[in-house]
């Protein structure tokens, strides 16, 4: 069975970090490229579900979409 997840991929000067939305717990992947980070987080999602079962889904918090915004804040 294939289930689609919304995944955030962050680009840093030296690598990429990726994490899914809508799962309980910490699931993170990383890599030197976007593709490596995405492959790593997919593997981490599969391991997380196999380890902790279907209870890892936040069924009441279905993620419909994700946005990135930048806002200036006076500090």
C-alpha positions as CSV (number, residue, x, y, z in Angstrom):
1,X,0.0,0.0,0.0
2,X,1.3,3.5,-0.9
3,X,0.4,6.4,1.4
4,X,1.4,10.0,0.5
5,X,2.8,12.3,3.1
6,X,3.5,16.0,3.0
7,X,7.2,16.4,3.7
8,X,9.1,19.6,4.5
9,X,12.6,19.8,3.1
10,X,14.9,22.5,4.5
11,X,18.1,23.5,2.6
12,X,21.1,24.4,4.7
13,X,24.6,25.5,3.5
14,X,26.0,22.0,3.9
15,X,23.0,19.6,3.7
16,X,19.3,19.1,3.5
17,X,16.9,18.1,6.3
18,X,13.5,16.6,5.7
19,X,10.5,15.7,8.0
20,X,6.9,14.6,7.4
21,X,3.8,16.4,8.7
22,X,1.0,14.6,10.4
23,X,2.9,11.9,12.3
24,X,3.3,11.6,16.1
25,X,6.9,11.5,17.2
26,X,10.2,12.6,15.7
27,X,10.9,11.5,12.1
28,X,13.8,13.2,10.3
29,X,15.9,12.5,7.3
30,X,19.0,14.2,6.0
31,X,21.3,14.1,3.1
32,X,23.9,16.0,1.0
33,X,21.2,16.5,-1.7
34,X,17.5,17.1,-1.8
35,X,17.0,13.6,-3.2
36,X,19.1,12.0,-0.5
37,X,17.2,13.7,2.3
38,X,13.9,12.7,0.7
39,X,15.0,9.1,0.4
40,X,16.3,9.1,4.0
41,X,13.0,10.5,5.4
42,X,10.9,8.0,3.4
43,X,13.0,5.2,5.0
44,X,12.6,6.8,8.4
45,X,8.8,7.0,8.0
46,X,8.6,3.4,7.0
47,X,10.7,2.4,10.1
48,X,8.6,4.6,12.4
49,X,5.3,3.0,11.3
50,X,6.7,-0.5,11.4
51,X,8.1,0.1,15.0
52,X,5.2,2.0,16.5
53,X,2.2,0.9,14.4
54,X,-0.7,2.8,12.9
55,X,-1.2,4.9,16.1
56,X,1.5,7.2,14.8
57,X,-1.0,8.9,12.5
58,X,-2.6,12.1,13.8
59,X,-6.0,11.2,12.3
60,X,-7.7,14.2,13.8
61,X,-5.1,16.6,12.3
62,X,-5.2,15.8,8.6
63,X,-2.7,18.1,6.8
64,X,-4.4,19.6,3.8
65,X,-1.6,21.8,2.6
66,X,1.7,23.3,3.9
67,X,3.0,26.8,3.3
68,X,6.3,28.6,3.9
69,X,6.1,32.2,5.0
70,X,8.6,34.8,6.0
71,X,7.6,37.5,8.4
72,X,9.6,40.3,10.0
73,X,9.2,40.5,13.8
74,X,10.4,43.4,15.9
75,X,12.5,42.1,18.8
